[in-house]
């Protein structure tokens, strides 16, 4: 069992901003649903002590208030309380800044400028993950390879290849399902994989590459507008909220992002994070290979620019950061414990992808988004 104090070492102030997307009660419910968190049972008790003192659970308040905390537990509870209120102070600061910047003077926030054409190139996918078997006994590489084989034969990709409908309609029939994954990937790279105060060369190298990856979502925003998905969906703000946060299919996508975030925050070892990042990148290779072919057809037929969907995610600087990371980490031998963690990451990432592909396939064959 891990030391309780490690729970508080998992989150840095920057990474705690992830909690902003959840309400307070949802955050607590999330914590108690996850099996690994029960390792920190006394910390969970402190969560509830704090919440119940805020009169959020009525009649149960008496039970929890009668439990006496040890001095060490009280200190942790006070630390947790400060962190939580710091998060809300930041949220309220953002509310006030928005109010003073836009609402009071009747202006609107500015959006991204148009992307420069031709500045992005295809990323370097980590082929070495499945080719280089010098690390430990290679079982984690074989594990990854088995998943990639299964993914490549998924029915969704067969549909993309064999269905003769207009290529733009193909994209429109499933792209909205991936909003959470693509935008959430930005948050994972920006807030989970990066180190608030990098102390080693390995941590600095991870930070450099992760920040490059966090920029990809801007390209997706551009593609969304180019495909005129707003005009097709015709969703109000409430429709959008309902789809992203209340749709049962989107729950699966959102749950995956939460799982990735919690696992990434728990394991701070740069070697493990390196492999985590590579597995995530590799999981998208087949997706962008097939989707990219369709997107290229759309670019040619409709004279529009789709850098994200065509797979042109990277910049030359990103390539340089990738190569630097590759050279740094690939000479490091893996311990049995690290290899086990890589297998766990592979299961988590690849099963999530397969589930998402199942959902996309169901949507496209039934045209559930009414693509037109």
N, C-alpha and C positions, 0 to 999 in steps of 0.2 A: 504493500500500500504506500502511496506517495505521501510525503509530508504535507500537512495541511497548508503550511506556509507557501508551498509551491503554487497553490491556486492563485494567490495574489501576485505572484511573479509572472503569471502567464500574460496578463494584459499590461500594455504600456498605455500612457494617456492618449496617444494618437490612435491606438487600436481600439480603445474603448468607444470611439466615435461610432463604431459599428452598431452599438446599442441604440443609437438614435432612431434607427428604423423600426424599433419595436416599442410598444407601449410598456410601461413598467410591469404590469401584471403579466403580459405575454412573455417578458424576459424571465420572470420567476417561473412560470409554468414550463418554459423551455428548459430551464435548469433542472427542474425536478423530474422531467421526463427522460433525461439522458442518463443511461446507466453509469457512465464513468463519473458523473458528478456525485454519486452516492459515496464515492471514496472520501468526499469532503462533507460527511453528514453533519458535523458540528457547524460547518460554514453555512450549510443550508438552513440549519436552525437559526443562525444569526440573520440570514436573509429574512426569514419569517418574523423574527423578533422586531427587526426594523420596520417591516411592512405593517405588522399588526399594531405597532405603536402609532402608526399613521391612521388607525381606525379603518383599515381597508377590509377586514374580515370579521367584523362585528363580534358575535358571541364567542368566537375562538380566542379572542383577545385575552381573556382571563387565564386560560390555560397556559399560553406562552409567556405571559407576563409573570407568572409564578415560578418560572424556571430561572434559577440563578446562574449567571454566566461566570466562568472563571476569569481571573484578571487577564489571562492571555486571550481568551475568547472575546472578552469585552474590548480589548485593544483592537482585535481584528474587526469586530463589529463596527467600532468607531472609524476605522480606516475604510471599511466598505461603505459606510454611510457617507463619508466625505467624498469618496469617488463617485457615488451615485448622484449626490447633489451637485458635484462639479459638472457632471454630464448635463444635468438639467439646467444648470446655470449657463452652460454653453449653448444649449438649445434656446433659452430665453434671450441670450445675447443675439443669436441669429434672427429671432423673431423681431427684436427691436431694430436691428440693422436693416432688415427688409422693410419694416414699417417706416423708418426715417428716410431710407434711400428711395423708396418707390411710392408707397401708399400716400404719405403726407404731401408729396409734391406731384402726384398724379402721373409719374413716369413708369416705364416698364423696364424690366431687366433685359440686358442685351444678350443675344445668343451667339454661338460660335460663328465666326466668319467662314466663308466658303473655303474648302480645303484646296491647297495648291495641287493641280493635276500633275501626276507623274512623279511625285516625291516619295511615294511609298513602294516598297518592294515585297516580295514573298519572304516570309520568315524562314529561318533555318530550323527544320524539325529535327528533334533529337534521335536520328537514326542509330546513333551509337548505343542507345538504350537496349536495343534488341540485337545488336551485332557484336558488341564487345563483352565477352564472357570472362574477363580476367578478374572481375570483382567477386570476391568470396567464392561461392560455388556456382554462381550463375542461376540459381533457382528463381530469383526474383525476375531475372530477364526472361526466362522461359514463361513465367507467370504472366508477365506483360504481353509477351508474344501470343499466348493462347487467347487472351482477351481481344487483341487486335484482329486476330483471325475471325473471331466470332462477330465482331463489329463490322468487318468488311462485307460480310454476307447478309447484313440486316435487310429486311424487306423494305424499309424506308429508302435505302439507297437504290434498291432494284426499281422502286417506283420512280425515283428521280431519273434513272437512266432510261426506262422503258416506256413511260407514259408520254403520249404524244401531244399533250395540251401545250398551250402557249407557255414559253419559259418564264415569263413574268408572272403568270398566274401560279405557276409552280412555287415560286418564291413567296408570293403573297399568301399562299395557303398554309404556311407553317411558320414563317419568320416571327410573327408576334409571340409565339410560344416561347421564344428564346430570349425575350427581353431581360428576364431576371438573371439568367445565366451570363449573358454578355455584359450587362451593367454590373452584376455582382462580381464578375471576374475582375473588373476594375478595382472594386473595394478590397477584394482579397489581396491583390498585388500591392495596393497602396497602403492598407492598414494591417494586414495579417503577415505577409511575408517580409515586410521591411522591418528593420530594427530601429527603434526610436533613437538609441544612442549606440551605434555600431562600435564594437570594441576590438574587432579583429579584421584582418584583410578579407576573410571569408564573408563576414557579415556585410562589409562594404560592397563586395562584389555582388552579393544577393540583392542589396538595396538598389544598386545601379540597374541591374537587369529588370527587377520587379517594377521599377518606376517607368521604364520603357513600355512594359506590357500594360501598365495601367492607362496608357494613352490610346489603346485600341478602341475603346468604347466610343470615342469621338468619331471614328470612322463609321461605326454602326449607326450613329445618329445621322450622319450624312446620308448613308444608304437608305435609311428609313424615309427620309424626306424625298430622295430621288425616286423611290418606288411609290410615292404618294399614298402611303399606307393610312395616313390620317383621313384622306378622302375616301378610301375604301371602307375603313372600319366605321367612320362617322361616330366615334365614341365621345360621349361627354366626359367630363372629369370624373363623375361618379361611376360611369361605365368602366372607365380605365381602372379605377380603384377596385371595383368589384372583380374585374378580370384578373388583375395581378395578385390581389390579396385574399379573395374569397372563392375563386374558382378552384375546384378540387384538383384539377390537372396541374394548375400552376403551383399548388401546394407542394407537389413533388419537386418541382424545379427549385422552389424557395428552400425546401428542407435540405436539398443537396448543398446549396450555398452555405447554409448554417453549419452543416456537418463539416464541410471543408474548412470553414473559418475556425471552428472549435478545435479541430485536429491540428491545424496550422499554428494556432496560438499556443497549444499545449506543448508542441515539440519545437523547441527553439534551436536545436542543433542545425547549423548551416548545411551540413551534408544531407540531412533528412529533408530540409526545405528545398535544397537544390533538386533532389529527386522528385519531390512533390511537384515542383514547378514543371519539371520535364515531363512527368506523367500527364499533367493537365494539358500541356502543349501537345504531346503525342496523341492524346485522346481526341483532339480536334483535327488531326491530319486527314483522316478518311472523310470526315464531315466537310471540310473545306475543299477537299479534292473534288467531290461530287457536286456540292453546292456551288463551288467556284466555276465548274464547267457550265452550269446553268446560268450563273451570273454573267459570264462572258458572252453567252448567247444574248442575254438581255441587253448588255451594253451595246453589242453590235446592232441588234434589231431596233432598239429604241433610242440610240445615241445618248445614253445616260452613263454616269460614272458611278461604279459600285466597288470602291476599293476594299471595303471590309469583306463583303460576301465573295469577292473574287480572290480573296486570300492575300491581298497586298497590305499586310498589317504592319510590316516592319519598316524601319529606316536604316540607313547605313550605320548610324550611331548605335542602333539596337543590335545590328549584326556584330559590331565591334564588341559590345558588351557581352553578347552571347559567347563569342569566341574566347573572350577573356575568362568567362565563367567556366566554359568547357575545359580549357587548359588547366584551370586551377583545381577543379573538383575531380576530374577524371583520373588523376594520379593518386587519389586517396582511396585506400582500401576500406572496405566496409566490414564492420563488426557483425557478428550474427544478430545482435539486437537491432542494428540499423537495417539489415536485410529483412528482418521480420517486419519492421515498420514500413518498409517500402512495399512489401506484399500487402499489408493492411491498406496502405494508401491506394494501391492498384485496385484492390477489391472495391473500395469505396468510390473511386473515381469512375472506373469502367462500368460498374453496376448502375451507377447514377446515369451515365451516358446511355446505356442500353434501355433503361426505363424511359428516359427522355425521347429516345428514338421511337420506342413503342407508342408513346403519346403522339408524336408527330405523324407517325404512319396512320394512326386512327383518324387524325384530323384531316389529312390530305385525301384519304380514300373516301371520306364522307363529306369533304368540303365544309367542315364545321365552322370555318371562319367566313364562309360565303365569299371566297375570292372572286374578284371580277375586275 
